[in-house]
Amino acid sequence: MKNKILLFFLFSAFSSVLFAQEAGLPIYGIKEFTPENWYSINSATLDSVVDFDFYEAFGLEKNTHLIGIQGVYMSSHIVKGKRAADSTFMVEFFDRGPLFAGEGYWNFQGFLPEDSQFAKEFNILGGWKYNLTEFLVFDIGGNVTLSDKKVNADGRPAKHYGEGEDVFGDVYFGLIGDCFLEPFVYFIYDFTFYQKEFRGGFAPKFDLEPLTAIEGLSLEILTYGAYTVADRFSGRNQGDYWHNSYTYFYGRTDLVWASGNGLRFSAGVGYTYNNDGSEFAGPRNSELGSDSNVFFRCSIGYSF
């Protein structure tokens, strides 16, 4: 393993994550915010607590939530810069709406690889976004994943002697620039594998309607670099936890068409690279996977 600091954040001309971003439907600034200047702090959340209104605070008013479902096909399921599974289908249900003057979101995802040697997973993710200033968004949340096989900290099945975990999860917080290239930085902590990750990149979206005359057509890009280190990468090995750390890059470009009635289609390609070293053997000669992967993905979804 190459235990190095983060080498760089790669730049490019998608979205949250990183998490709840797969739906591609950000709702920044649910509560109107009219700043005096670019660095004015948004007090809407504090105001919503002081002048508490239950229905408004939890987004229970009519027509304030965005609810949807989508199906995704991935030629490779990528987790933390590595191929966790080959040909995989993902079904996702999501709900987004007002929460204390920001955006509350929930995602429920099921990952179903075609090959039974890979792990089937169910993931529950929830979080909250809030415009701290006119151009700066705060994001905090977490998720829990249940797997039908024990997996390592990078999501691949732990095939040797049952090492790894079949229930795991993490918490995260980050900052997003609500501007042209949508830059972001995140810190992620996995409380199961004692894993820390530092991630930073860009998630811009470009409207293609002026160029193509096709209403609802856009290009979405997600690209980031990350450094991750796990103190118990694959559970116990001869009585001791096995550690691992590496740097990786993830990049993806999607062509997206969204209709006015809630339908959404996307197709794109991606590339990921990690410096963990495919020649290195882990505990009991377990394979760490290839250093680089090219993958394809497409999706169809509906929201209302």
BANU-546370 format. One record per atom (N, C-alpha, C): x, y, z; residue in three letters. Coordinates in pm, whole numbers, padded with zeros to 5 digits, always signed. Layout:
BEGIN
XYZALA ...
//
This chain:
BEGIN
+00083-00120+00000MET +00000+00000+00000MET +00086+00124+00000MET +00041+00224-00068LYS +00114+00349-00073LYS +00046+00447+00019LYS +00103+00465+00136ASN +00043+00554+00236ASN +00092+00696+00212ASN +00022+00766+00125LYS +00063+00902+00088LYS -00047+01001+00121LYS -00008+01125+00133ILE -00108+01231+00149ILE -00179+01251+00016ILE -00289+01320+00016LEU -00364+01345-00107LEU -00276+01420-00206LEU -00260+01363-00327LEU -00169+01420-00425LEU -00224+01547-00489LEU -00349+01542-00523PHE -00407+01660-00587PHE -00557+01644-00599PHE -00625+01756-00622PHE -00766+01753-00663PHE -00765+01784-00812PHE -00812+01691-00894LEU -00812+01712-01038LEU -00927+01804-01077LEU -00897+01886-01177PHE -00992+01988-01220PHE -01057+01948-01352PHE -01179+01996-01377SER -01247+01976-01503SER -01366+02069-01511SER -01400+02078-01648ALA -01515+02159-01676ALA -01625+02058-01666ALA -02342+01679-01072PHE -02314+01602-01066PHE -02298+01583-00932PHE -02531+01486-00935SER -02461+01535-00828SER -02486+01494-00682SER -02537+01517-00513SER -02444+01520-00408SER -02404+01400-00379SER -02314+01292-00359VAL -02242+01216-00320VAL -02263+01179-00304VAL -02237+01292-00403LEU -02159+01200-00327LEU -02247+01116-00242LEU -02335+01152-00250PHE -02427+01095-00156PHE -02561+01140-00205PHE -02665+01106-00201ALA -02795+01160-00240ALA -02787+01247-00363ALA -02680+01242-00436GLN -02670+01324-00554GLN -02709+01250-00679GLN -02722+01121-00674GLU -02746+01044-00794GLU -02875+01086-00863GLU -02971+01137-00789ALA -03095+01180-00852ALA -03075+01304-00937ALA -02969+01379-00910GLY -02939+01497-00990GLY -03042+01607-00975GLY -03098+01625-00856LEU -03206+01721-00836LEU -03181+01809-00714LEU -03075+01891-00716PRO -03048+01976-00600PRO -03156+02081-00581PRO -03187+02115-00457ILE -03288+02216-00426ILE -03228+02316-00328ILE -03117+02377-00364TYR -03054+02472-00273TYR -03147+02591-00248TYR -03141+02643-00126GLY -03211+02766-00096GLY -03362+02755-00096GLY -03417+02655-00029ILE -03562+02640-00022ILE -03624+02763+00044ILE -03561+02810+00149LYS -03605+02932+00215LYS -03540+03050+00144LYS -03619+03147+00100GLU -03563+03259+00026GLU -03459+03331+00110GLU -03346+03366+00047PHE -03236+03429+00116PHE -03190+03547+00031PHE -03207+03669+00082THR -03166+03790+00010THR -03054+03856+00088THR -02929+03824+00055PRO -02815+03874+00133PRO -02785+04021+00104PRO -02729+04089+00202GLU -02684+04225+00182GLU -02557+04226+00097GLU -02472+04123+00114ASN -02351+04107+00034ASN -02318+03958+00025ASN -02214+03923-00050TRP -02185+03783-00079TRP -02145+03702+00043TRP -02097+03769+00149TYR -02053+03694+00266TYR -02155+03700+00381TYR -02272+03754+00357SER -02376+03759+00462SER -02417+03618+00502SER -02429+03594+00633ILE -02467+03463+00684ILE -02619+03449+00684ILE -02667+03338+00634ASN -02811+03311+00626ASN -02862+03272+00765ASN -02956+03348+00816SER -03009+03322+00951SER -03142+03248+00948SER -03182+03196+00831ALA -03315+03137+00816ALA -03337+03019+00909ALA -03234+02935+00928THR -03250+02820+01017THR -03273+02864+01161THR -03193+02961+01208LEU -03211+03013+01343LEU -03350+03074+01357LEU -03392+03147+01256ASP -03526+03208+01259ASP -03635+03102+01265ASP -03615+02991+01192SER -03716+02885+01190SER -03726+02814+01324SER -03618+02816+01401VAL -03620+02757+01535VAL -03688+02852+01634VAL -03652+02981+01624VAL -03710+03081+01715VAL -03860+03096+01689VAL -03897+03110+01562ASP -04039+03123+01525ASP -04088+02987+01475ASP -04087+02890+01562PHE -04109+02751+01521PHE -04250+02727+01469PHE -04256+02671+01350ASP -04382+02625+01290ASP -04359+02481+01246ASP -04425+02387+01309PHE -04399+02245+01288PHE -04411+02207+01140PHE -04517+02248+01074TYR -04540+02208+00935TYR -04437+02269+00840TYR -04401+02394+00868GLU -04302+02459+00782GLU -04162+02404+00806GLU -04124+02382+00934ALA -03990+02334+00967ALA -03961+02198+00909ALA -04061+02109+00906PHE -04040+01973+00857PHE -04096+01951+00716PHE -04129+02058+00648GLY -04171+02048+00510GLY -04297+01968+00489GLY -04394+01986+00577LEU -04518+01909+00568LEU -04630+01985+00497LEU -04596+02103+00445GLU -04695+02176+00369GLU -04714+02110+00233GLU -04823+02141+00164LYS -04854+02078+00037LYS -04755+02122-00071LYS -04722+02027-00160ASN -04641+02054-00279ASN -04504+02111-00248ASN -04444+02070-00138THR -04310+02118-00104THR -04205+02009-00116THR -04244+01884-00143HIS -04149+01774-00152HIS -04131+01729-00296HIS -04011+01682-00325LEU -03982+01620-00454LEU -03957+01472-00427LEU -04042+01387-00480ILE -04036+01243-00456ILE -04017+01172-00590ILE -03935+01070-00592GLY -03912+01003-00720GLY -03851+00867-00705GLY -03839+00800-00819ILE -03778+00668-00826ILE -03698+00661-00955ILE -03587+00590-00953GLN -03511+00572-01075GLN -03444+00435-01076GLN -03423+00385-01197GLY -03348+00262-01218GLY -03220+00294-01291GLY -03109+00233-01249VAL -02978+00262-01306VAL -02909+00131-01343VAL -02846+00129-01458TYR -02759+00017-01495TYR -02615+00067-01499TYR -02523-00008-01435MET -02381+00027-01433MET -02299-00091-01481MET -02213-00070-01579SER -02126-00178-01625SER -02028-00219-01516SER -01996-00126-01427SER -01915-00154-01307SER -01969-00070-01192SER -01982-00132-01076HIS -02023-00059-00956HIS -01896-00014-00885HIS -01874+00118-00880ILE -01750+00173-00826ILE -01773+00223-00685ILE -01688+00181-00592VAL -01693+00227-00453VAL -01553+00268-00411VAL -01540+00393-00368LYS -01412+00445-00319LYS -01297+00417-00416LYS -01324+00444-00544GLY -01220+00435-00646GLY -01190+00295-00695GLY -01267+00194-00653LYS -01242+00056-00694LYS -01369-00009-00747LYS -01352-00112-00829ARG -01465-00186-00882ARG -01513-00284-00777ARG -01631-00254-00718ALA -01687-00341-00615ALA -01767-00455-00676ALA -01815-00436-00800ALA -01892-00540-00868ALA -01894-00510-01017ALA -01912-00614-01096ASP -01931-00596-01240ASP -02077-00556-01265ASP -02124-00581-01386SER -02257-00542-01431SER -02361-00543-01319SER -02413-00422-01285THR -02497-00405-01166THR -02619-00317-01197THR -02734-00357-01144PHE -02855-00275-01151PHE -02876-00209-01015PHE -02922-00084-01019MET -02950-00012-00895MET -03090+00048-00905MET -03170+00028-00802VAL -03303+00089-00793VAL -03300+00185-00675VAL -03351+00306-00697GLU -03342+00409-00594GLU -03475+00482-00579GLU -03515+00502-00454PHE -03628+00588-00420PHE -03574+00706-00342PHE -03620+00827-00374PHE -03567+00943-00303PHE -03679+01040-00267PHE -03653+01118-00163ASP -03747+01220-00115ASP -03666+01341-00073ASP -03703+01459-00125ARG -03634+01583-00091ARG -03737+01690-00059ARG -03708+01771+00040GLY -03801+01877+00075GLY -03747+01967+00183GLY -03824+02068+00223PRO -03780+02164+00324PRO -03754+02097+00459PRO -03648+02141+00525LEU -03616+02096+00661LEU -03540+02207+00731LEU -03604+02273+00824PHE -03544+02385+00898PHE -03476+02483+00803PHE -03551+02530+00704ALA -03509+02633+00609ALA -03400+02586+00514ALA -03369+02458+00515GLY -03274+02402+00420GLY -03340+02289+00342GLY -03258+02199+00291GLU -03307+02085+00215GLU -03278+01956+00290GLU -03383+01884+00329GLY -03366+01751+00385GLY -03383+01648+00275GLY -03303+01542+00279TYR -03312+01441+00174TYR -03295+01300+00232TYR -03367+01207+00167TRP -03357+01064+00198TRP -03341+00986+00068TRP -03251+00890+00067ASN -03234+00799-00047ASN -03233+00656+00002ASN -03307+00571-00069PHE -03308+00427-00041PHE -03263+00357-00168PHE -03151+00286-00162GLN -03090+00229-00282GLN -03067+00079-00266GLN -03098+00004-00370GLY -03069-00138-00375GLY -02977-00168-00491GLY -02864-00236-00465PHE -02766-00271-00568PHE -02772-00421-00594PHE -02795-00457-00720LEU -02816-00598-00757LEU -02721-00637-00868LEU -02601-00690-00837PRO -02509-00735-00941PRO -02564-00857-01014PRO -02534-00868-01144GLU -02578-00984-01220GLU -02508-01111-01174GLU -02380-01101-01139ASP -02301-01216-01096ASP -02317-01236-00945ASP -02354-01355-00903SER -02381-01381-00762SER -02257-01378-00675SER -02136-01379-00735GLN -02014-01374-00652GLN -01997-01237-00586GLN -02063-01134-00642PHE -02054-01001-00584PHE -02167-00980-00483PHE -02148-00882-00396ALA -02243-00860-00286ALA -02364-00779-00332ALA -02482-00823-00293LYS -02603-00741-00306LYS -02609-00650-00184LYS -02649-00524-00208GLU -02647-00428-00098GLU -02773-00342-00097GLU -02811-00301+00024PHE -02921-00207+00043PHE -02868-00091+00126PHE -02885+00031+00076ASN -02828+00147+00140ASN -02937+00248+00175ASN -02931+00300+00297ILE -03022+00406+00343ILE -02936+00529+00374ILE -02969+00640+00310LEU -02889+00761+00325LEU -02981+00879+00355LEU -02938+00964+00447GLY -03016+01084+00478GLY -02925+01199+00514GLY -02971+01321+00486GLY -02888+01436+00518GLY -02963+01567+00506GLY -02890+01675+00523TRP -02946+01811+00525TRP -02848+01907+00460TRP -02899+01988+00363LYS -02820+02091+00299LYS -02876+02228+00336LYS -02785+02326+00344TYR -02829+02460+00386TYR -02736+02565+00328TYR -02794+02670+00270ASN -02715+02782+00219ASN -02663+02868+00334ASN -02537+02848+00370LEU -02476+02930+00474LEU -02465+03075+00429LEU -02422+03095+00305THR -02416+03226+00243THR -02479+03214+00105THR -02472+03321+00029GLU -02532+03320-00104GLU -02470+03213-00193GLU -02339+03187-00178PHE -02269+03096-00267PHE -02209+02974-00197PHE -02238+02955-00068LEU -02177+02844+00005LEU -02284+02760+00072LEU -02285+02630+00039VAL -02384+02536+00092VAL -02317+02438+00186VAL -02377+02417+00303PHE -02329+02318+00400PHE -02410+02191+00384PHE -02343+02076+00386ASP -02410+01946+00369ASP -02362+01852+00479ASP -02457+01789+00550ILE -02421+01694+00655ILE -02518+01577+00648ILE -02467+01456+00671GLY -02554+01339+00663GLY -02480+01212+00696GLY -02542+01100+00663GLY -02482+00971+00690GLY -02562+00861+00622GLY -02507+00741+00621ASN -02576+00629+00561ASN -02538+00498+00627ASN -02625+00400+00610VAL -02602+00264+00659VAL -02626+00168+00543VAL -02536+00072+00526THR -02547-00026+00418THR -02554-00167+00475THR -02647-00245+00423LEU -02660-00385+00459LEU -02623-00468+00337LEU -02538-00568+00356SER -02488-00649+00246SER -02515-00797+00273SER -02537-00874+00166ASP -02560-01018+00185ASP -02430-01096+00193ASP -02315-01026+00179LYS -02184-01087+00196LYS -02097-00993+00278LYS -02000-01049+00345LYS -01901-00966+00415LYS -01815-00895+00311LYS -01793-00763+00329VAL -01714-00687+00234VAL -01602-00613+00304VAL -01501-00574+00225ASN -01392-00491+00274ASN -01434-00344+00274ASN -01345-00257+00319ALA -01378-00115+00331ALA -01399-00048+00196ALA -01357-00110+00086ASP -01381-00053-00047ASP -01500-00119-00115ASP -01581-00193-00040GLY -01705-00248-00092GLY -01696-00383-00161GLY -01575-00436-00183ARG -01560-00566-00250ARG -01582-00679-00150ARG -01639-00791-00196PRO -01660-00905-00107PRO -01529-00953-00045PRO -01532-00982+00083ALA -01416-01037+00154ALA -01427-01189+00147ALA -01370-01247+00045LYS -01392-01389+00014LYS -01310-01484+00100LYS -01205-01435+00160HIS -01112-01525+00228HIS -01143-01533+00377HIS -01191-01648+00419TYR -01214-01677+00560TYR -01315-01582+00624TYR -01404-01526+00546GLY -01512-01446+00600GLY -01471-01315+00662GLY -01353-01261+00624GLU -01312-01133+00680GLU -01402-01022+00628GLU -01408-00910+00698GLY -01488-00797+00655GLY -01615-00783+00736GLY -01708-00704+00685GLU -01833-00675+00755GLU -01949-00682+00656GLU -02070-00715+00707ASP -02188-00714+00621ASP -02286-00604+00659ASP -02256-00525+00762VAL -02331-00404+00796VAL -02228-00295+00825VAL -02240-00183+00756PHE -02141-00077+00774PHE -02205+00056+00735PHE -02139+00165+00767GLY -02195+00295+00735GLY -02100+00407+00769GLY -02135+00527+00727ASP -02049+00641+00755ASP -02129+00768+00778ASP -02061+00869+00825VAL -02116+01003+00839VAL -02027+01097+00760VAL -02081+01212+00717TYR -02003+01303+00635TYR -02051+01446+00656TYR -01962+01539+00628PHE -02001+01679+00619PHE -01911+01747+00517PHE -01966+01847+00452GLY -01888+01913+00348GLY -01943+02049+00313GLY -01871+02117+00224LEU -01908+02248+00175LEU -01915+02243+00022LEU -02020+02305-00035ILE -02041+02307-00178ILE -02048+02452-00224ILE -01976+02484-00329GLY -01985+02616-00387GLY -02103+02624-00481GLY -02203+02706-00447ASP -02324+02718-00529ASP -02295+02819-00640ASP -02210+02777-00734CYS -02167+02865-00841CYS -02132+02782-00964CYS -02067+02839-01061PHE -02047+02782-01194PHE -02001+02636-01194PHE -01887+02604-01138LEU -01833+02468-01143LEU -01877+02381-01026LEU -01957+02435-00935GLU -02004+02361-00817GLU -01888+02286-00747GLU -01784+02356-00704PRO -01675+02288-00631PRO -01724+02238-00496PRO -01663+02132-00447PHE -01701+02079-00316PHE -01582+02015-00247PHE -01588+02013-00114VAL -01491+01941-00030VAL -01570+01869+00079VAL -01530+01746+00110TYR -01599+01666+00211TYR -01500+01591+00299TYR -01543+01568+00423PHE -01476+01472+00511PHE -01576+01362+00542PHE -01534+01237+00527ILE -01622+01121+00546ILE -01557+01027+00647ILE -01636+00981+00744TYR -01584+00887+00843TYR -01673+00764+00849TYR -01615+00649+00822ASP -01685+00522+00831ASP -01660+00464+00971ASP -01767+00458+01052PHE -01753+00416+01191PHE -01743+00265+01207PHE -01759+00190+01098THR -01744+00045+01103THR -01599+00004+01076THR -01541+00061+00970PHE -01403+00027+00932PHE -01302+00128+00987PHE -01347+00222+01070TYR -01260+00329+01122TYR -01186+00396+01006TYR -01261+00431+00905GLN -01204+00483+00781GLN -01230+00632+00766GLN -01125+00706+00736LYS -01134+00850+00712LYS -01108+00878+00565LYS -01188+00968+00508GLU -01168+01004+00368GLU -01180+01154+00351GLU -01087+01211+00273PHE -01090+01352+00236PHE -01114+01359+00085PHE -01217+01432+00046ARG -01259+01431-00094ARG -01284+01574-00141ARG -01245+01603-00264GLY -01270+01735-00319GLY -01278+01731-00470GLY -01366+01811-00529GLY -01379+01809-00674GLY -01482+01908-00723GLY -01543+01875-00837PHE -01637+01965-00904PHE -01755+01886-00958PHE -01872+01951-00965ALA -01993+01886-01019ALA -02074+01986-01100ALA -02021+02037-01211PRO -02094+02136-01290PRO -02201+02073-01378PRO -02296+02156-01419LYS -02401+02116-01511LYS -02413+02222-01619LYS -02416+02177-01746PHE -02420+02270-01858PHE -02549+02248-01938PHE -02623+02355-01957ASP -02747+02351-02034ASP -02713+02345-02183ASP -02759+02240-02252LEU -02729+02223-02394LEU -02842+02269-02486LEU -02951+02316-02426GLU -03063+02358-02510GLU -03027+02470-02607GLU -02948+02572-02566PRO -02913+02677-02662PRO -02833+02625-02782PRO -02757+02516-02763LEU -02675+02462-02871LEU -02750+02361-02957LEU -02844+02288-02896THR -02910+02178-02966THR -03056+02204-02998THR -03115+02304-02935ALA -03258+02333-02947ALA -03344+02222-02891ALA -03285+02136-02807ILE -03359+02028-02741ILE -03388+02071-02598ILE -03514+02093-02568GLU -03551+02139-02435GLU -03523+02032-02330GLU -03458+02069-02220GLY -03431+01976-02111GLY -03303+01898-02125GLY -03224+01922-02229LEU -03099+01848-02250LEU -02984+01919-02179LEU -02903+01843-02107SER -02790+01901-02033SER -02675+01803-02025SER -02560+01854-01988LEU -02440+01773-01965LEU -02400+01790-01820LEU -02389+01678-01748GLU -02354+01683-01606GLU -02220+01612-01585GLU -02132+01676-01509ILE -01998+01624-01486ILE -01974+01612-01337ILE -01917+01501-01296LEU -01877+01480-01157LEU -01734+01430-01158LEU -01644+01503-01095THR -01504+01463-01092THR -01443+01503-00957THR -01367+01413-00897TYR -01305+01445-00768TYR -01184+01356-00742TYR -01098+01404-00655GLY -00987+01326-00604GLY -01009+01301-00456GLY -00953+01193-00403ALA -00975+01159-00262ALA -00857+01082-00205ALA -00839+01096-00076TYR -00743+01015+00000TYR -00819+00944+00110TYR -00803+00813+00121THR -00877+00736+00220THR -00783+00644+00296THR -00807+00630+00426VAL -00726+00542+00511VAL -00819+00470+00608VAL -00809+00337+00613ALA -00895+00255+00699ALA -00809+00181+00800ALA -00845+00191+00928ASP -00769+00123+01033ASP -00810-00023+01050ASP -00924-00062+00990ARG -00963-00203+00990ARG -01024-00235+00853ARG -00937-00227+00752PHE -00980-00236+00613PHE -01061-00363+00584PHE -01022-00474+00640SER -01091-00601+00609SER -01115-00685+00734SER -01147-00619+00844GLY -01172-00696+00965GLY -01042-00749+01025GLY -01052-00858+01097ARG -00934-00913+01166ARG -00857-01010+01078ARG -00726-01004+01089ASN -00638-01097+01019ASN -00540-01154+01121ASN -00561-01279+01159GLN -00477-01346+01258GLN -00474-01265+01388GLN -00590-01216+01427GLY -00603-01147+01555GLY -00585-00997+01549GLY -00532-00943+01439ASP -00509-00800+01428ASP -00586-00743+01311ASP -00625-00617+01323TYR -00690-00551+01212TYR -00588-00518+01103TYR -00631-00529+00976TRP -00543-00497+00865TRP -00573-00356+00816TRP -00470-00273+00805HIS -00485-00133+00766HIS -00463-00117+00615HIS -00515-00008+00562ASN -00494+00021+00420ASN -00519+00169+00394ASN -00446+00227+00300SER -00467+00366+00260SER -00425+00383+00115SER -00494+00471+00045TYR -00459+00497-00095TYR -00527+00626-00141TYR -00484+00674-00256THR -00541+00792-00320THR -00615+00746-00445THR -00727+00810-00477TYR -00796+00772-00600TYR -00860+00893-00667TYR -00891+00874-00795PHE -00959+00975-00875PHE -01084+00914-00937PHE -01192+00994-00942TYR -01318+00950-01002TYR -01366+01060-01096TYR -01403+01022-01218GLY -01456+01118-01313GLY -01569+01057-01394GLY -01676+01135-01416ARG -01791+01084-01491ARG -01859+01198-01565ARG -01905+01170-01687THR -01980+01266-01766THR -02109+01202-01813THR -02223+01269-01790ASP -02355+01216-01826ASP -02428+01313-01917ASP -02489+01260-02021LEU -02581+01335-02104LEU -02720+01310-02049LEU -02792+01417-02013VAL -02918+01405-01941VAL -03030+01477-02017VAL -03146+01410-02023TRP -03264+01476-02076TRP -03374+01467-01972TRP -03430+01581-01934ALA -03537+01588-01835ALA -03658+01655-01897ALA -03772+01587-01891SER -03894+01643-01948SER -03963+01732-01844SER -04060+01805-01889GLY -04131+01892-01797GLY -04227+01819-01706GLY -04254+01691-01734ASN -04351+01617-01651ASN -04285+01520-01553ASN -04156+01535-01528GLY -04089+01455-01427GLY -04005+01340-01477GLY -04010+01307-01606LEU -03927+01200-01659LEU -03783+01248-01675LEU -03688+01156-01654ARG -03547+01190-01665ARG -03469+01071-01719ARG -03391+01092-01824PHE -03306+00988-01882PHE -03161+01036-01880PHE -03069+00944-01858SER -02928+00981-01863SER -02844+00865-01914SER -02732+00896-01975ALA -02634+00797-02019ALA -02497+00862-02013ALA -02399+00787-01966GLY -02267+00847-01954GLY -02157+00746-01935GLY -02036+00796-01936VAL -01918+00713-01917VAL -01834+00771-01804VAL -01754+00686-01743GLY -01670+00731-01633GLY -01537+00658-01630GLY -01447+00712-01550TYR -01313+00653-01535TYR -01270+00672-01390TYR -01208+00571-01334THR -01156+00582-01199THR -01018+00518-01191THR -00933+00577-01110TYR -00796+00526-01093TYR -00757+00534-00946TYR -00691+00431-00896ASN -00637+00435-00759ASN -00493+00386-00760ASN -00416+00431-00662ASN -00274+00393-00655ASN -00249+00286-00549ASN -00352+00203-00520ASP -00337+00098-00419ASP -00245-00012-00467ASP -00240-00034-00598GLY -00150-00136-00652GLY -00218-00269-00669GLY -00253-00304-00793SER -00321-00431-00817SER -00229-00550-00794SER -00097-00524-00791GLU -00003-00635-00769GLU +00008-00673-00622GLU -00046-00590-00535PHE -00031-00616-00391PHE -00137-00714-00343PHE -00097-00809-00262ALA -00189-00907-00205ALA -00219-00870-00061ALA -00346-00868-00026GLY -00388-00836+00108GLY -00382-00958+00198GLY -00459-00958+00305PRO -00460-01072+00397PRO -00490-01203+00324PRO -00408-01303+00349ARG -00424-01435+00287ARG -00436-01424+00135ARG -00353-01333+00076ASN -00344-01317-00069ASN -00475-01273-00134ASN -00557-01194-00067SER -00680-01145-00127SER -00646-01042-00235SER -00720-01042-00343GLU -00697-00953-00456GLU -00755-00814-00427GLU -00677-00710-00456LEU -00720-00574-00429LEU -00788-00509-00548LEU -00796-00576-00662GLY -00866-00520-00777GLY -00774-00437-00865GLY -00821-00407-00986SER -00740-00333-01082SER -00724-00187-01041SER -00616-00126-01087ASP -00588+00014-01053ASP -00683+00109-01122ASP -00726+00077-01244SER -00811+00169-01320SER -00928+00095-01382SER -01038+00168-01401ASN -01159+00111-01459ASN -01229+00215-01544ASN -01277+00172-01660VAL -01365+00253-01743VAL -01504+00190-01732VAL -01607+00271-01711PHE -01740+00214-01693PHE -01845+00298-01765PHE -01959+00235-01788PHE -02073+00298-01854PHE -02193+00289-01762PHE -02281+00389-01765ARG -02401+00385-01685ARG -02515+00458-01757ARG -02637+00412-01734CYS -02754+00479-01789CYS -02865+00469-01687CYS -02964+00559-01695SER -03071+00559-01595SER -03199+00613-01656SER -03310+00576-01593ILE -03439+00632-01624ILE -03512+00655-01491ILE -03573+00770-01477GLY -03637+00803-01351GLY -03760+00889-01368GLY -03838+00897-01262TYR -03958+00980-01263TYR -03972+01044-01125TYR -04004+01172-01124SER -04023+01244-00997SER -04148+01329-01006SER -04204+01358-00888PHE -04325+01440-00882PHE -04328+01521-00752PHE 
//
